[in-house]
Amino acid sequence: MLKYAIRYRLIGNLNIEYASSLENTLTVIPRPPSLATDLLEHIDKLAEHRLVAAIDFRAVDEYGTRLWNIASRLKKDEANSIKLVCLVRVFACLLLDCGYRSTAGGTANAIRVLKSALKTTKLCLDQRHVALAERIVEKAAYYEEALKHCDRDDVQDSNTLHTDLSSDYFMMRIALAWQQGRLDLAENWFAKIEPALAELDPILTERLADLLFEIGKERNGKAAYDTAIQWLEQAHDVLRLKSDEELSSDAGDLQTSILYTMARALMQAPGDETIGRAWNIAHELDTGPSDKLAVLILKLDIMDTNAENDPQDYCDLLIRMIRTIQLTESTFMTTLHYIHKLKPRSSTLAHVLLGKLLLERLPGTEKPEWVERILVTIIWNLTTSKDNEGIQDSLKQILDVLPAQFQNWIGASATHAAQTLIWRRIEKSYNQREYSEAIVWSRLALHEIFDNSGDMNIGKIQRKIIICTLATSDYATARSIYSGMSDTVRSADETKYLMYKVALRSGDRELAVECLEAISIGSTKDGTLLYACVLEAQQMGQREQAISAMVHVLDKYNYGSPPGVNLPALLRCTARLLIQEIESSVGGDNSNIDAICSLFDGAVSQAKLQRRDAQNDIFSLSELDWFCRNAYNMAVRFCTIWNPPESLRLVQFIDLYPKDMDTSTLADLSLRRMFCDFLGASLLVMLARGEDAIEPQLQYYLDLRRHTKSFQIHFVAQVDSLQGGAKDDLCRKASMLLTFDFEAAVRLKAWDDAGQI
């Protein structure tokens, strides 16, 4: 016995020494980094040896009390680590336990140590220090049991106090078992406390209900809905044992949280009656004087579980929410979320709610981003609605109100989003040939609230209106839109092309010319729009406009080869149209004569250029034949009507044929050349005789002699192979040319040549 007494005395002395050192350490800042580790080590040692020598009782109890008080002060200072506070309290509680057990010091002292143990256990559990809580609750178990056999006469209200302490102990046991993951043990401990629930102190009643609620909430979060409902029902039943007057002001919020979480769990739990029970709970929660957002949301979520619920009831709840909630970023987004949920069931009711939120709650909030979000949502709701009746008027009513209440609140990003949504509806209507609908949507997209969208977007929408008016032949509206455009949009090539189409259809020649000129000037590199103008004019049967468009194309490329276009084909198409126009208006507009001559001049120039690149020569013999034949025929046909220089410009193609052709082709070409030379000489003699100026006259005669010489060379080569009328005709032409040649030689004073002639 002496050996054990000495050992416990040494242990007691060591703990007293460390307690003294710890007291000093806790009052000094900074504290050593190893403090927590040292505390844990001494806690382990102190928990191992439950007894110290009786002589140390007062010192151990005193140090335990002082360290307990220091821990209380540390807890009030938020700068201290809660873990440190927890460790100091555990150590202090163990010291108090050692001091008590050394002397078995009375009922009052046992109650004091038990209260300390329960408070320490609660602190450890709050911080999830389960191992420490388990040690201390074992100490508490000793005192809870000891109080059953103690003399209670020296303690006031000992029975009530013992009941409360026992209940508090059982609550710590329930909480510990829960944190250990042993809900079966928690249920057993709750069964021990049930008989005393009716006599339980109201404060402890609230604490117990709160503990049971936390267990149920945790189980609900882990999708263990049946278990969650069980614990939540127990929490609800415990709290109902006390009247509202007995409970604190926080008890009502706790009861609401219990019922709310229970309703959420019931919504997820299996069974036919769970949704009904959840709705009854939500209805019970909603009977209070105020509209709580969480309860309204709960009812909305319950209604969402059944698609057959009346959308109007859902809408009524949202109206309550909109009118009563305090608008924050969170509540605003929550409200929008539930309005979104209503849309598939009734886009009309969703629109009503969005309008109320926008016009009744947002004015004066200074939250432009909320206004933008709701406006875009309204447009999304209406443009994607399956119910088309009245949606455009509904949107217009909203847009018309906005400038007065939210001037300059709609930014560029929101405008772009809104117009993008409307544009999709415009395209849908247009593709379905609902042109009037598309125009109305387009006008909405051009509302003044979207004035900051920029010329590019505005122009795109305005042009869409013109496209729709072309489909409906509403040319007056097209001109109205055109006149209302900004200078930038009005001068755009795409706009001019559309107005060119309007001009063709409405017979406005002046506007057509204006647009075509603008397109020609604006299309510096790409002639696509000019080709489109050509096709448009041809499809409309307006040959004059088609010619004008094609001539502009040729002028743009200097009669060259536009990218991706076959130049001879383009020239032939233009020439055909010009020839048709000239034939139908002989003696009329001379501009077409100049145009056809310029076209053949350009063709000659391009053929010469192409001839230099043998690999890419696009003027084949058949192409040359076509141009040569048609140019000669026109020159012959109109030589008595046109001025000689114009006809003379059409006989140049004969010089472009290659030399390396077969004999029969060369013979035919030689014959055609003689006809061209005869025509050229005839036209030149007319020009020379009518020219008063000496120098130009002499030049005409020189050119005449060149044609005459060419004719004579080919005549000599071909005359013997000809017979009958063809030979006689050429002989007559040769005779006439000799006369012209003699006249030219005399005028040029080429006396030697004149003698030979």
Summary of the structure (lengths in Angstrom):
residues: 757
radius of gyration: 53.3
end to end distance: 168.1
largest distance: 171.0
contacts: 2351
relative contact order: 0.02
helix: 78%
strand: 0%
